[in-house]
Amino acid sequence: MLNENINGLIEKIFEELNYVNTNFSNVDDQDELLNKSIFAKNPLKKNYYIVLFLEDENLLNKILENQARYFYLLKEFFGEDPNIEKNTSLLVLLNSRRVSDNLVLKLEEDPYYFRKYLLQYSDDEVNDLFKTHLAEIKAKGVVKVMEEIINNIELFETFKKNPDDNSIYNLIATIFIKLSIIRMNVEDKKVTSLRTMINDSLEQRNLSDLKVKIDKLKLNYSEINDDFLDELINLYVDKE
């Protein structure tokens, strides 16, 4: 049975991607950070996740303080596969959209023990997803429904205008970004490629010719040196 909350959503995603979810909180039932935590494993791909569910952003610093202990508890309880030590990521689900960029970077850029990902969400986003798409999720699976949402051009345009809104699209986009094991199937006929967008922007600014000249210039140099920079400056001077 699918639990209609963030825990159930994430567990369902892992199940559909052929991961096996097991309880991780039992490695230390006195640690509040590990409450309802799971260990998701895919032995065939030799890929593993510890997933934490937090309600308070003030607990994020404790993750860095405790990560060494989590690493050794992981080896003690689940260390039958030697790949676990080097292929386990730490995914933190946080019920908040207010975390500062500095704190996010402090967590995700920390190089020790685990690769770390902070996935922020709001209750409104999760509730709206289940309210409007529960029947589809049960029929098609959550990953398929997520792909359909992320490929919806109208939802994308709305999200692009208001990226900070607590919307379903914001939630799904965040999951795709932070949980990279999900492969997004983009519908080419609906989505303009980044290259096309760049070329269109250059053309609107009358810079297409300059781009062609720069591309040709790069072919003549294997590295960026003083000569390359001098010629690049001359191109800009000529453009002016």
Disulfide bonds with the S-S distance in Angstrom:
none
